[in-house]
Amino acid sequence: MKRILLGLVLFNLSLNTLFAADISENQNEYQAILAKYIPADGPGAAVIVSQNGQVLFEGAAGLANIELNIDLTTESVFRLGSITKQFTAAAIIMLQEQKKLSIKDDIHKYVPNFPTEGNHVTIEHLLTHTSGIANYTEDQGLFRKETQVPTNLDQMLVRFAEHPMSLKTGEAMRYSNTGYVLLGKIIEVASGQSYLDFIEQNIFKKLDMKSSRYGGLQIIPNRASGYNMSPQGVVNTSHIDMTWPHAAGALLSTVGDLDIWFKALRSGKLISKASYQQMVTPFKLNDGSLSNYGFGLGIGKLNKYDSISHNGGIPGFATNAVYLPEEDLYVAVLTNLSSGNPNLISNLLVATVLDIQLPNFKAVKLNKVKAKSLMGSYKINNDSEHRFFMEDGKAYTQRDKGDKYEVFPMSDDSFYYENSLSYFVIKNNDKGQQIMNFYFNLSIDPQRAVKE
């Protein structure tokens, strides 16, 4: 018996040693990703990679404050932007479990004066962005001129009520920050607490998320400064009073706290596992099709893996967090630059952990004769197309009336987008038609478009 026990101990020690060696082996690869995409003397990023309850990597690069030359660290506090929405959604579910509301309730039970143009809008519609309520951040006059001035929640909702509905309730998933501000109001009515107090007492304090806050003018230790890019280079971000983003985007946190948060969310520590599954289930639209969004969380694929994720964007910051349930893998990337690319970094970190092979994104000389034969419009569906064209000796694509993006040849028939994992390959099918196979990020199955 003693020999068996000793053997088991040695076996476990051996496994732990191998696991530790594997973690150590990848450290340089994780650091190399940060070094490649984050300049040491500009805005930066903090990241965390955890799997099966074990932190594989936690690191940071770049500056938290450029003017004072202060480095970012893993303790740096960032604005989360729309990652806030999953906290708001969880708060609603907590109140449902306390029987203080139901997600099937009509929102007029809590906000009786908010117009819905005859539509029956439930809390669930707000959670899933299927309410049809307009998105106030698309009102450029409001966003540029009014969000710098302090307000309060009720005054904001009066202002938002001026926007007409963007579509009928349940017809489609249409992102709405207004909907999530309404959820903040519903939390206040149902709980009898301010949104700030509810989140801080029932989530941050309960989970010991010591570095997480509702944003404002208060002094926050280790707060990272936010930056924008301008024609002149990096500049300090414009001011936004954090009353305006409210339950749609006003929270701040660190990568370490986010790891604590999502472990608690999925484990049943904060809400039941059944409620969590409800949060990560796509919503069924009026026509019976499924959206790609649950409650405050996007549902999709990352390579061959199911993914649960959300991005965030708010003046001065861009964020991303993704969870792959099959691999119990969580990655969060927080950047203090509005035009930062946290998705690229998080996808590269995922690819490193799971050994996903990437194309060799290395430019070769453009074969202009071959490229010319590939140029033209490629129809994606009846409503959309990709245009592939040359301008001043460079190759570009443009989808519909969107921005044009330069592409770089990897071979005579494959082209990639700089600082991304997106590329396309043009081949003839068995009918002789030219097909653009577009691979977005780490996708396995391409989006196909036929040359017209």
C-alpha positions in Angstrom: 0.0 0.0 0.0 2.8 2.4 0.9 4.5 1.7 -2.5 1.2 2.4 -4.3 0.7 5.7 -2.4 4.3 6.7 -3.1 3.9 5.8 -6.8 0.7 8.0 -7.0 2.5 10.9 -5.3 5.5 10.6 -7.7 3.1 10.3 -10.7 1.2 13.5 -9.6 4.5 15.3 -9.0 5.6 14.2 -12.5 2.4 15.5 -14.1 2.7 18.8 -12.2 6.3 19.2 -13.3 5.4 18.5 -16.9 2.5 21.0 -16.7 4.7 23.7 -15.1 7.3 23.1 -17.8 4.6 23.4 -20.5 3.4 26.7 -19.0 7.0 28.0 -18.8 7.7 26.9 -22.4 4.9 29.1 -23.7 5.8 32.2 -21.7 8.2 33.5 -24.4 5.5 33.0 -27.1 3.0 35.0 -25.1 5.5 37.7 -24.4 6.5 37.8 -28.1 2.9 38.5 -29.1 2.8 41.5 -26.8 6.2 42.7 -28.0 5.2 42.4 -31.6 1.9 44.4 -31.4 2.4 46.7 -28.4 5.0 49.5 -28.6 7.0 50.0 -25.4 6.7 53.8 -25.5 2.9 54.1 -26.3 -0.5 52.9 -25.1 -0.4 49.2 -24.3 -2.3 46.2 -23.1 -2.7 43.9 -20.1 -3.6 40.2 -20.7 -4.5 37.1 -18.9 -4.7 33.5 -20.1 -6.2 30.9 -17.8 -7.2 27.3 -18.4 -8.8 24.7 -16.1 -8.5 27.0 -13.1 -4.8 27.6 -13.7 -3.4 31.0 -14.9 -1.1 30.2 -17.8 0.1 33.7 -18.4 -0.5 37.2 -17.1 1.4 40.1 -18.6 1.4 43.7 -19.7 3.3 45.9 -22.2 3.2 49.6 -23.1 2.5 52.6 -20.9 -0.3 53.4 -18.5 0.5 57.0 -18.7 2.7 58.3 -21.6 3.3 61.8 -20.1 4.6 60.4 -16.9 6.3 57.4 -18.5 4.5 54.9 -16.2 4.4 51.3 -17.4 1.3 49.3 -17.6 1.1 46.3 -15.3 -1.3 43.4 -14.7 -2.6 45.5 -11.8 -3.6 48.4 -14.1 -7.3 49.3 -14.1 -9.0 49.9 -17.5 -12.4 51.0 -18.6 -14.2 47.9 -19.8 -16.6 49.5 -22.2 -19.3 46.9 -23.2 -17.8 44.1 -21.2 -19.9 45.8 -18.6 -23.0 44.3 -20.2 -22.3 40.8 -18.9 -22.2 42.2 -15.3 -25.5 44.0 -15.9 -27.1 40.8 -17.4 -25.9 38.7 -14.4 -27.4 41.3 -12.0 -30.7 40.9 -13.7 -30.5 37.1 -13.4 -29.6 37.5 -9.7 -32.7 39.6 -9.2 -34.8 37.0 -11.0 -33.4 34.2 -8.8 -34.4 36.4 -5.8 -37.9 36.6 -7.4 -37.7 40.4 -7.6 -38.4 40.4 -11.3 -38.8 38.0 -14.3 -37.0 38.4 -17.6 -40.5 37.9 -19.2 -41.8 41.1 -17.5 -42.8 44.0 -19.8 -40.3 46.8 -19.3 -43.2 49.2 -18.6 -43.6 47.6 -15.2 -40.3 49.3 -14.2 -40.1 52.2 -16.7 -43.7 53.0 -17.5 -43.1 56.2 -19.5 -40.5 54.9 -21.9 -42.0 54.7 -25.4 -42.0 51.4 -27.3 -44.5 52.4 -30.1 -47.0 49.7 -29.2 -44.4 46.9 -29.1 -44.4 44.4 -26.2 -40.8 44.7 -25.0 -39.6 42.4 -22.2 -36.5 42.5 -20.1 -35.3 39.5 -22.1 -35.5 41.6 -25.3 -33.3 44.2 -23.7 -30.8 41.6 -22.6 -30.5 40.1 -26.1 -30.6 43.3 -28.1 -33.8 42.3 -29.8 -36.0 45.0 -28.4 -35.9 47.2 -31.5 -35.1 50.2 -29.2 -32.6 52.6 -30.9 -29.0 52.8 -29.9 -28.2 56.3 -28.5 -24.5 56.1 -29.3 -25.5 56.2 -33.0 -26.8 59.7 -32.4 -23.6 61.5 -33.2 -24.8 64.9 -32.1 -25.7 63.5 -28.7 -22.6 61.4 -28.3 -20.2 64.2 -29.3 -21.8 67.2 -27.6 -23.8 65.9 -24.6 -21.9 63.0 -23.1 -19.2 65.3 -21.7 -21.8 66.9 -19.3 -22.9 65.2 -16.1 -26.5 64.0 -16.0 -28.6 61.5 -14.2 -30.3 58.2 -15.2 -33.8 59.6 -15.5 -32.8 62.6 -17.5 -30.8 60.3 -19.9 -33.9 58.1 -20.4 -36.0 61.1 -21.3 -33.3 62.1 -23.8 -33.1 58.5 -25.2 -36.9 58.4 -25.6 -36.7 61.0 -28.4 -35.2 58.3 -30.7 -37.7 56.3 -32.7 -37.6 52.5 -32.6 -35.1 51.1 -35.1 -37.2 47.9 -35.9 -40.0 45.8 -34.5 -39.4 43.9 -31.3 -37.9 40.4 -31.8 -37.4 40.9 -35.5 -33.6 40.9 -35.4 -30.6 41.4 -33.1 -29.7 45.1 -33.3 -27.2 46.3 -30.7 -28.5 48.9 -28.3 -26.7 50.6 -25.5 -29.9 52.3 -24.7 -31.4 48.9 -23.9 -28.7 48.2 -21.4 -29.1 51.6 -19.7 -32.8 50.7 -19.3 -31.6 47.5 -17.7 -29.6 49.6 -15.2 -32.8 51.5 -14.4 -34.7 48.2 -14.0 -32.0 46.9 -11.6 -32.5 50.1 -9.5 -36.3 49.8 -9.3 -36.3 46.1 -8.6 -33.5 46.1 -6.0 -34.1 49.4 -4.3 -30.3 50.2 -4.7 -28.4 52.3 -7.2 -26.9 50.3 -10.0 -23.4 51.3 -8.6 -24.2 49.9 -5.2 -25.8 46.7 -6.5 -22.9 45.8 -8.6 -20.2 46.7 -6.0 -22.0 45.0 -3.1 -23.4 41.9 -4.8 -20.7 41.2 -7.3 -17.4 43.0 -6.7 -17.4 42.6 -2.9 -18.8 39.1 -2.9 -16.2 37.9 -5.3 -13.3 39.9 -3.7 -12.8 41.8 -7.0 -10.8 44.5 -5.2 -9.7 46.5 -8.2 -13.1 46.7 -9.9 -15.2 49.9 -9.8 -18.0 51.8 -11.4 -16.2 54.6 -13.2 -16.3 58.3 -12.3 -14.1 61.2 -11.2 -13.0 59.3 -8.0 -9.3 58.5 -7.5 -8.7 54.9 -8.5 -5.3 53.4 -7.7 -3.5 52.1 -10.8 -6.0 53.6 -13.2 -4.6 53.6 -16.8 -5.0 56.7 -18.8 -6.9 56.4 -22.1 -5.6 57.5 -25.5 -6.8 58.1 -29.1 -5.0 58.2 -32.4 -5.1 61.4 -34.4 -3.4 62.5 -37.6 -0.7 64.0 -35.3 -0.2 60.7 -33.4 -1.3 59.6 -30.0 -3.4 62.1 -28.0 -5.2 62.0 -24.7 -8.8 60.7 -25.1 -11.8 63.0 -25.1 -13.8 63.2 -21.9 -17.0 61.3 -21.4 -19.0 61.6 -18.2 -19.4 58.1 -17.0 -23.1 58.6 -16.1 -23.9 58.2 -19.8 -22.5 54.7 -20.4 -24.0 53.5 -17.1 -25.1 49.8 -17.1 -24.0 49.6 -20.8 -20.3 50.4 -20.3 -19.3 52.3 -17.1 -17.3 49.6 -15.2 -13.5 49.4 -14.7 -11.5 46.4 -13.9 -8.2 44.5 -14.2 -7.4 41.3 -16.1 -7.0 39.4 -12.9 -10.4 40.5 -11.6 -12.0 39.5 -14.9 -10.6 36.0 -14.6 -12.1 35.8 -11.1 -15.4 37.1 -12.4 -15.8 34.7 -15.3 -14.8 31.6 -13.2 -17.5 32.6 -10.6 -20.1 33.2 -13.3 -19.7 29.9 -15.1 -19.2 27.8 -11.9 -22.5 28.5 -10.2 -20.9 30.6 -7.5 -22.8 33.8 -8.4 -25.9 32.5 -10.2 -27.1 28.9 -10.8 -25.5 26.9 -13.6 -28.9 26.7 -15.2 -29.1 30.5 -15.2 -25.6 30.8 -16.7 -26.7 28.4 -19.5 -29.6 30.7 -20.2 -27.1 33.6 -20.4 -25.1 31.8 -23.1 -28.0 30.5 -25.2 -28.8 32.3 -28.4 -32.1 34.1 -28.5 -34.9 32.8 -30.9 -36.1 35.5 -33.2 -39.7 36.0 -34.4 -39.0 34.0 -37.6 -37.6 31.0 -35.5 -34.0 31.7 -36.4 -31.3 32.1 -33.7 -29.3 35.2 -33.0 -25.6 35.1 -32.1 -26.2 36.7 -28.7 -27.3 35.6 -25.3 -27.6 37.8 -22.2 -24.7 40.3 -22.3 -22.5 37.7 -24.2 -21.9 36.9 -27.8 -22.2 33.3 -29.0 -20.1 32.1 -31.9 -17.1 30.0 -33.1 -13.4 30.6 -32.8 -11.7 28.2 -35.2 -13.4 24.8 -34.5 -14.3 25.8 -30.9 -17.6 27.2 -29.5 -16.9 30.6 -28.0 -18.5 33.0 -25.6 -17.2 36.5 -25.9 -17.6 40.2 -25.8 -15.8 43.3 -27.0 -15.7 46.7 -25.4 -15.0 50.2 -26.8 -15.2 53.5 -25.0 -13.2 56.7 -25.5 -9.6 55.8 -24.7 -10.0 52.0 -24.4 -10.7 48.8 -26.4 -11.2 45.5 -24.7 -12.0 41.8 -25.5 -12.7 38.7 -23.4 -13.3 35.2 -24.7 -14.1 31.9 -23.2 -14.0 28.5 -24.9 -16.1 26.1 -22.8 -14.8 22.9 -24.5 -11.2 23.8 -23.4 -12.2 25.7 -20.3 -10.0 28.5 -21.7 -10.4 32.1 -20.8 -8.5 35.1 -22.3 -9.0 38.7 -21.5 -7.1 41.6 -23.2 -7.5 45.2 -22.0 -6.0 48.1 -24.0 -5.8 51.8 -23.3 -6.1 53.0 -26.9 -9.5 53.5 -28.6 -8.2 52.0 -31.8 -6.3 49.2 -30.1 -6.7 45.7 -31.4 -7.5 43.4 -28.4 -9.3 40.8 -30.6 -6.1 40.2 -32.6 -4.0 39.7 -29.4 -6.6 37.5 -27.8 -6.9 35.3 -30.9 -3.2 34.9 -31.1 -3.0 33.9 -27.4 -5.8 31.3 -28.0 -3.9 30.0 -31.0 -0.8 29.7 -29.0 -2.5 27.7 -26.2 -4.4 25.4 -28.5 -1.6 25.1 -31.1 -3.8 26.4 -33.9 -1.7 26.7 -37.1 -1.8 30.2 -38.7 -1.0 31.1 -42.4 2.4 32.7 -42.9 1.3 36.3 -43.2 4.3 37.5 -45.1 4.0 39.7 -48.1 5.4 38.6 -51.5 5.8 40.7 -54.6 2.5 41.5 -56.2 1.9 39.8 -59.5 0.0 42.6 -61.2 -1.0 40.5 -64.3 -2.4 37.7 -62.1 -3.9 40.2 -59.7 -5.7 42.0 -62.5 -7.4 38.8 -63.6 -8.8 38.5 -60.0 -10.1 42.0 -59.7 -13.8 42.7 -59.7 -17.0 42.5 -57.6 -17.7 39.3 -55.6 -21.3 38.8 -54.6 -21.8 37.5 -51.0 -25.6 37.5 -51.2 -28.4 39.5 -52.7 -27.7 42.4 -50.4 -23.9 42.5 -50.1 -20.7 42.2 -52.1 -16.9 42.5 -51.8 -15.1 44.7 -54.3 -11.4 43.8 -55.1 -9.5 46.5 -56.9 -6.2 48.3 -57.6 -5.5 51.9 -56.8 -2.1 53.6 -57.2 -0.4 50.3 -57.6 -1.9 48.8 -54.4 -4.6 46.2 -53.9 -7.7 47.0 -51.8 -11.0 45.5 -50.9 -14.2 47.3 -50.0 -17.5 45.7 -48.7 -20.5 47.6 -50.1 -20.1 51.3 -49.2 -17.8 50.7 -46.2 -14.2 51.7 -45.8 -11.6 50.4 -48.2 -8.7 48.3 -46.8 -5.3 47.6 -48.3 -4.5 43.9 -48.7 -1.1 42.3 -49.2 -0.3 39.2 -51.4 0.8 36.0 -49.7 0.8 34.3 -53.1 -0.6 34.9 -56.5 -4.2 34.2 -55.3 -4.2 34.8 -51.6 -4.2 38.2 -49.8 -4.1 39.2 -46.1 -5.0 42.3 -44.1 -2.3 43.8 -42.0 -2.5 43.5 -38.3 -5.2 40.9 -38.4 -5.8 37.2 -38.9 -8.2 37.8 -41.8 -7.3 36.8 -45.4 -8.9 35.5 -48.6 -8.1 33.1 -51.3 -9.5 33.3 -54.8 -9.9 30.0 -56.7 -12.0 28.7 -59.6 -14.8 26.3 -58.8 -15.7 23.3 -61.0 -18.0 25.6 -63.0 -15.1 27.9 -63.8 -16.4 30.7 -61.6 -14.0 32.7 -59.5 -14.7 32.3 -55.8 -13.4 34.6 -53.0 -13.0 32.4 -49.9 -12.8 34.9 -47.0 -11.4 33.7 -43.7 -12.2 36.0 -40.8 -9.8 35.8 -37.8 -9.3 32.0 -37.0 -12.4 30.7 -38.9 -12.1 27.3 -40.6 -15.1 27.6 -42.9 -14.8 30.6 -45.3 -17.4 33.1 -46.3 -17.8 32.6 -50.0 -18.5 35.2 -52.7 -18.9 34.6 -56.4 -17.4 37.0 -59.0 -20.1 38.8 -60.9 
